[in-house]
Amino acid sequence: MDIYDRRILEILQQDGRVAVTALADRIGLSPNATTERMRRLQREGVITGFRAVLSPQALDRGLTAFVEVRLDRTSSDVFEAFASLVRQLEGVEECHMVAGGFDYLLKTRHRDMAAYRAFLSDRLVDLPGVRETRTYAVIEAVVEGRGLPLGTLADRSNAKQKAPSAPRSVK
C-alpha cells in the first residue's frame, strides 16, 4: 500500500460516491490507474463495500444507547447462542465481544427511552445466558463514523514517493 492507495482510501471514507475522474484528479493519477487501484483494494479486502449513511433521527431512531452485557457463564456454547440471537435483534447496530468486566458491548438505536425499555425488558434480557446489563444513553455523539486513520500505515512499496497533492491552478 503506497501513498496513492492511502489517499484513495481517505477520500472514499469521506465520500464513497466520488466519481473516479474527480478522485483521479484529486490524487494526481489517471482515471484508469485510479480504477485499477480501487479494484485491487477491493480484491485484497481493504475496501469491503460501499454504503449510504442514514440519519437515525429521520428514521425515528434518535436514541442511541450503549449496553454492557454480562453473561452467566463464559463458555463457547453460551457465547455462540448469544451472538446468534443478538444478530437478529432489531435495534442492535453493533455488538462487540470485549475483554474486561463484562462480555459484550452493544450499540443500539431506538425511537425513544420507552422503546429502549421495551427492547431491554422484552428482548435483550431474555436472551440465553444474560445475567446482567448496564445501559448508557447517549446525550451527544461527539465523534461518530470518522473512518479509519490511514496516516500511519507503512508504505509497502520500496519506492520513496512524494505525497500527491491537489492539482494547482495556473495563473
C-alpha positions in Angstrom: 0.0 0.0 0.0 1.5 3.3 -1.0 0.6 7.0 -0.6 -1.8 6.9 -3.6 -3.7 4.0 -2.1 -3.9 5.8 1.3 -5.2 8.9 -0.5 -7.8 6.9 -2.3 -9.0 5.4 1.0 -9.0 8.7 2.8 -11.2 10.3 0.1 -13.5 7.3 -0.2 -14.1 7.2 3.5 -15.4 10.7 3.3 -17.3 10.4 0.0 -17.9 6.9 -1.2 -19.8 8.3 -4.2 -17.0 10.4 -5.6 -16.6 10.0 -9.4 -13.5 8.2 -10.5 -12.5 11.1 -12.6 -12.8 13.5 -9.7 -10.9 11.1 -7.4 -8.1 10.7 -10.0 -7.8 14.5 -10.3 -7.6 14.8 -6.5 -4.8 12.2 -6.2 -2.9 13.1 -9.3 -3.3 9.8 -11.3 -5.2 8.9 -14.4 -8.8 7.6 -14.1 -7.6 4.2 -15.4 -4.8 3.9 -12.9 -7.2 5.0 -10.1 -9.8 2.5 -11.2 -7.2 -0.3 -11.2 -6.1 0.7 -7.7 -9.6 0.7 -6.4 -10.3 -2.8 -7.9 -7.1 -4.1 -6.3 -8.0 -2.7 -3.0 -11.4 -4.4 -3.3 -9.8 -7.7 -4.3 -7.4 -7.6 -1.4 -10.3 -7.0 1.0 -9.1 -3.5 2.0 -12.3 -2.0 0.6 -15.1 -4.2 1.7 -18.1 -2.3 0.4 -19.9 1.0 0.0 -23.0 2.1 1.9 -25.2 5.1 2.5 -25.0 6.8 5.8 -28.5 7.2 7.1 -29.9 9.8 9.6 -31.2 8.0 12.7 -33.4 11.0 13.5 -35.0 10.9 10.1 -35.8 7.2 10.5 -37.2 7.7 14.0 -34.2 6.1 15.8 -33.0 9.2 17.6 -32.0 7.5 20.9 -28.6 5.8 21.0 -27.8 3.6 23.9 -24.7 1.5 24.7 -25.4 -1.6 26.7 -22.9 -3.7 28.6 -24.0 -7.3 28.8 -22.6 -9.8 31.3 -23.3 -13.5 30.7 -23.9 -16.0 33.5 -21.2 -18.3 32.0 -18.3 -17.8 29.7 -18.4 -20.9 27.6 -18.3 -21.3 23.9 -21.9 -22.6 23.7 -23.2 -19.6 25.6 -21.2 -17.2 23.5 -22.4 -18.8 20.3 -26.1 -18.8 21.4 -25.9 -15.2 22.5 -24.1 -14.0 19.3 -26.5 -15.9 17.0 -29.6 -14.4 18.6 -28.3 -10.8 19.2 -27.7 -10.6 15.4 -31.4 -11.0 14.9 -32.5 -8.2 17.3 -33.9 -5.1 15.7 -32.2 -2.0 17.1 -28.8 -3.5 17.6 -26.4 -1.6 15.3 -23.2 -3.1 16.6 -22.2 -5.9 19.0 -18.7 -6.4 20.2 -17.3 -9.2 22.4 -14.9 -7.5 24.8 -12.4 -8.3 27.5 -12.9 -6.8 30.9 -15.7 -6.5 33.4 -18.4 -7.6 31.0 -18.7 -9.8 27.9 -20.4 -7.8 25.2 -20.9 -4.1 24.3 -23.9 -3.3 22.2 -24.6 -0.1 20.3 -28.4 0.2 19.9 -30.8 2.7 18.3 -34.4 3.3 19.3 -37.2 5.8 18.8 -37.1 6.9 22.5 -36.5 5.7 26.0 -39.8 3.9 26.1 -38.9 1.9 23.0 -35.5 1.1 24.5 -37.1 0.0 27.7 -39.3 -2.4 25.8 -36.3 -3.7 23.8 -34.4 -4.3 27.1 -37.2 -6.0 29.1 -38.9 -7.9 26.2 -36.0 -9.0 24.1 -32.4 -8.5 25.4 -32.6 -9.8 29.0 -34.5 -12.9 27.7 -31.5 -14.0 25.5 -29.8 -17.1 26.8 -27.1 -16.6 29.3 -27.8 -12.9 30.0 -27.1 -12.3 33.7 -26.8 -8.5 33.9 -26.9 -5.4 31.7 -25.9 -1.8 32.2 -27.2 1.0 29.9 -25.6 4.2 28.9 -27.9 6.6 27.0 -26.0 8.9 24.7 -26.6 12.6 25.2 -24.5 13.7 22.3 -22.3 11.9 19.7 -19.1 13.9 19.7 -17.2 11.7 17.2 -19.0 9.1 15.1 -18.3 7.3 11.8 -15.0 9.2 11.4 -13.3 6.4 9.4 -10.1 4.6 10.0 -6.8 6.5 10.4 -4.5 5.9 7.5 -1.6 8.3 8.0 0.5 5.7 9.9 0.2 2.8 7.5 3.6 1.6 6.4 4.4 2.1 2.7 4.6 -1.5 1.4 6.3 -0.4 -1.8 10.1 0.0 -1.8 9.9 3.2 -3.8 10.0 6.5 -1.9 7.1 8.6 -3.1 6.2 12.2 -2.6 2.7 12.7 -1.2 0.2 13.6 -4.0 -1.4 16.9 -3.8 -4.4 18.6 -5.4 -3.6 20.0 -8.9 -2.6 23.6 -8.9 -4.4 26.2 -10.9 -2.4 28.0 -13.5 -2.5 31.8 -13.3 
